[in-house]
Amino acid sequence: MKAKRIFILATVCIVAAIACAASFVGCSGAGENEVIITGSTSVTPLMEKLAEAFEAKNQDVTIQITGSGSSQGIADAQKGACEIGMSSRALKAEELESLESIEICKDGIAIIVNKECELTDVTSEQVYNLYANGTAIGSVNTPINRSNGSGTRDGFNELIKNAEGNSLKELKELKGETQDQTGSVIERVAGAKNVMGYISLGSLNDRVKAVSLDGVEATVENIKAGEYKLQRPFVLAVKKGATLSDAAQRFLDFIQSEEGKQIIRDFGCIV
């Protein structure tokens, strides 16, 4: 009986040890050849394209990408929950105290409406008044916001201004609805003629249409020329002083290679 109790106790200890080890691996983020990346849902589709091309040539590596918002990706990188955080805005001064910022490209923010909407061009003043005051632009009377923590929201609210130069970012509350992800904004706009939203230019598809802003189309050429004002950086955040895994470093090198840059260009962003 005594021997049996010892055997049971030893078994329990072994199981507990295995469980602890598994828990540790989960908290540390990934196995040796798995790279965990979290953050901006605007950057996510581009990173998935890059990861697909990289994994095709590096079959020993798995890139795990989760779209969770820029602020979450930055926070994850700060606390070591991911090796690489994605942000669709520049890092703030306080974030740069603990993180290194790697800008991989610039992206435009497209203002989108339903394909059957009569609007083709809007002014910054009109967009400001729609989001600030609920003032309709033609048949469009419902603005779609992104959630707090979205880099796309930060960029849009900072760049859209009224005639006096006041930005949406200065307001405590905006009119309209809120959607958490790029895909849900597209779905909402595609399904209603009276709504307006905004997404990454690289995520634009034929389910919705982009309108010009102040007479300037949202195109790569106009962003390069500095004529289209709604543009922001796509940034990768890595923890200062941390040594990246070999897999993560190889992926970063690939992103910054000529092959990686061409994938970024093909996606519709500017390198």
C-alpha positions in Angstrom: 0.0 0.0 0.0 2.8 2.4 0.9 4.6 1.6 -2.4 1.4 2.3 -4.3 1.0 5.7 -2.6 4.5 6.6 -3.5 3.9 5.6 -7.1 0.7 7.7 -7.3 2.5 10.7 -5.7 5.4 10.4 -8.2 2.9 10.2 -11.1 1.1 13.3 -9.9 4.4 15.2 -9.6 5.4 14.2 -13.1 2.1 15.3 -14.5 2.3 18.6 -12.6 5.8 19.1 -13.9 4.7 18.5 -17.5 1.8 20.9 -17.0 4.0 23.6 -15.6 6.4 23.2 -18.5 3.6 23.4 -21.0 2.3 26.5 -19.3 5.7 28.1 -19.4 6.0 27.4 -23.1 2.6 29.0 -23.7 3.4 32.1 -21.7 6.8 32.6 -23.4 4.8 32.7 -26.7 6.1 30.1 -29.1 8.2 27.1 -29.9 11.7 27.4 -31.3 10.6 27.8 -34.9 7.3 29.6 -34.3 7.1 33.4 -34.4 4.1 35.1 -32.7 3.0 38.4 -34.1 0.0 40.4 -32.9 -1.5 43.9 -33.4 -3.0 46.1 -36.1 -5.8 44.5 -38.1 -4.8 46.9 -40.9 -1.3 45.5 -41.0 -2.4 41.9 -40.6 -3.4 41.2 -44.3 0.0 42.5 -45.5 1.9 40.5 -42.9 -0.1 37.4 -43.9 1.1 37.8 -47.5 4.7 38.2 -46.3 4.4 35.2 -44.0 3.0 33.1 -46.8 5.9 33.9 -49.1 8.4 33.4 -46.3 7.0 30.1 -45.1 7.1 28.7 -48.6 10.9 29.1 -48.6 11.4 28.4 -44.9 9.2 25.3 -44.2 10.8 24.9 -40.8 9.2 28.1 -39.5 5.6 28.9 -38.6 4.4 32.5 -38.4 1.4 32.9 -36.2 -0.4 36.3 -36.8 -3.3 37.6 -34.7 -5.1 40.9 -35.6 -5.9 42.5 -32.2 -5.4 46.3 -32.7 -2.3 48.4 -32.7 -2.3 49.2 -29.0 -2.6 45.5 -28.1 0.3 44.6 -30.4 2.4 47.3 -28.8 1.5 46.1 -25.3 2.2 42.5 -26.2 5.7 43.4 -27.6 6.4 45.4 -24.4 5.6 42.5 -22.1 7.1 39.8 -24.3 3.8 38.1 -25.2 4.9 38.4 -28.8 8.2 38.9 -30.5 6.8 41.4 -33.1 3.9 43.8 -32.6 2.1 45.4 -35.5 1.1 49.1 -35.5 -0.7 51.2 -38.1 0.6 54.4 -36.4 3.9 55.8 -35.3 5.0 54.7 -31.8 4.6 57.3 -29.1 7.5 58.8 -27.2 6.7 56.7 -24.1 6.4 53.5 -26.1 9.8 54.2 -27.7 11.4 54.0 -24.3 10.9 50.2 -24.3 10.5 49.4 -28.0 12.3 49.7 -31.2 10.2 50.9 -34.2 10.7 49.4 -37.7 8.8 51.2 -40.4 8.1 48.8 -43.2 6.0 51.1 -45.5 3.5 53.8 -45.7 -0.2 53.2 -46.2 -3.2 55.4 -47.2 -6.5 55.5 -45.3 -9.3 55.1 -47.8 -12.7 56.7 -47.0 -15.3 54.1 -48.2 -19.0 54.1 -49.0 -21.4 51.7 -50.5 -20.9 51.0 -54.2 -24.4 52.3 -55.0 -23.9 55.6 -53.0 -23.9 58.7 -55.1 -20.8 60.2 -53.4 -17.5 60.2 -55.3 -15.7 63.1 -53.6 -15.9 64.6 -50.1 -14.1 67.4 -48.3 -12.3 67.1 -45.0 -14.7 69.7 -43.6 -17.7 67.5 -44.6 -16.1 64.4 -43.1 -15.3 66.3 -39.9 -18.9 67.5 -39.5 -20.3 64.0 -40.2 -18.2 62.4 -37.5 -18.2 65.4 -35.1 -21.8 66.5 -35.4 -23.7 63.9 -37.4 -24.2 66.3 -40.3 -25.2 64.2 -43.4 -23.2 64.2 -46.6 -25.9 63.6 -49.3 -27.5 60.3 -48.4 -24.7 59.4 -45.9 -25.8 60.0 -42.4 -24.0 57.3 -40.3 -20.3 57.3 -39.8 -18.4 54.1 -38.8 -15.6 54.5 -36.3 -12.9 52.1 -35.4 -12.5 51.1 -31.7 -10.1 52.8 -29.3 -6.6 51.4 -29.7 -6.9 51.1 -33.5 -4.0 52.8 -35.3 -6.2 53.5 -38.2 -8.6 55.4 -35.9 -5.7 57.4 -34.5 -4.4 58.3 -38.0 -7.9 59.2 -39.3 -8.9 61.3 -36.3 -5.6 63.1 -36.3 -5.7 63.9 -40.1 -9.4 64.8 -40.6 -9.8 68.5 -39.7 -12.3 71.3 -40.1 -11.8 74.7 -41.7 -10.4 76.0 -38.4 -7.7 73.3 -38.3 -9.4 71.4 -35.4 -9.0 67.6 -35.7 -11.4 64.8 -34.7 -8.8 63.6 -32.3 -9.5 66.6 -30.1 -13.1 65.6 -29.5 -14.1 63.4 -26.5 -16.9 61.7 -28.4 -17.7 61.0 -32.0 -21.0 60.3 -33.7 -22.0 57.0 -35.3 -21.2 53.3 -34.8 -18.0 51.5 -33.9 -16.5 48.4 -35.6 -13.5 46.5 -34.2 -11.9 45.3 -37.4 -11.2 46.3 -41.0 -13.3 43.4 -42.3 -16.3 44.4 -40.2 -16.1 48.0 -41.5 -16.2 46.7 -45.1 -19.1 44.4 -44.3 -21.1 47.2 -42.7 -20.5 49.7 -45.5 -21.1 47.1 -48.2 -24.5 46.4 -46.6 -25.9 49.9 -46.3 -26.1 52.9 -48.6 -26.2 55.5 -45.8 -22.9 54.7 -44.0 -19.3 55.8 -44.4 -16.2 54.2 -43.0 -12.4 54.2 -43.4 -9.9 51.4 -43.9 -6.4 50.8 -45.0 -5.9 51.4 -48.7 -4.2 48.0 -49.0 -7.4 46.3 -47.7 -9.7 48.0 -50.3 -11.7 45.6 -52.4 -14.5 45.6 -54.9 -17.3 45.2 -52.3 -17.1 49.0 -51.5 -15.8 52.1 -53.2 -13.3 54.7 -52.1 -14.2 58.4 -52.5 -11.7 61.2 -53.2 -10.8 63.6 -50.4 -10.7 67.3 -51.3 -10.6 66.3 -55.0 -7.6 63.9 -54.6 -8.0 60.1 -55.2 -6.7 57.6 -52.7 -3.9 56.1 -54.9 -0.4 55.0 -54.3 0.8 57.6 -56.8 -1.0 60.4 -54.9 0.4 59.2 -51.6 3.9 59.2 -52.9 3.5 62.7 -54.2 2.2 63.8 -50.8 -1.1 65.0 -52.4 -3.4 62.6 -50.6 -3.4 63.6 -46.9 -4.7 60.5 -45.3 -1.6 58.5 -44.9 0.3 56.8 -42.0 3.2 54.4 -41.4 3.0 50.6 -40.9 5.3 49.9 -38.1 6.7 46.7 -36.4 7.6 47.0 -32.7 10.2 44.8 -31.0 11.3 45.0 -27.4 14.5 46.9 -26.8 17.4 44.8 -25.6 15.7 41.6 -26.4 17.4 39.0 -28.7 14.9 37.9 -31.3 14.7 34.2 -32.1 16.5 33.0 -35.2 13.2 32.5 -36.9 11.9 36.0 -36.1 15.1 37.6 -37.2 15.0 35.7 -40.5 11.4 36.9 -41.1 12.3 40.5 -40.4 15.3 40.3 -42.8 12.9 38.8 -45.4 10.4 41.7 -45.0 13.2 44.2 -45.5 14.7 42.3 -48.5 13.9 43.3 -52.1 11.6 40.4 -52.4 9.7 41.5 -49.3 9.5 45.0 -50.5 8.0 43.9 -53.8 5.3 42.0 -51.9 4.6 45.2 -50.0 4.4 47.2 -53.2 2.1 44.6 -54.8 -0.2 44.9 -51.8 -0.7 48.6 -52.5 1.6 50.1 -49.9 4.6 52.4 -50.4 8.2 51.4 -49.6 
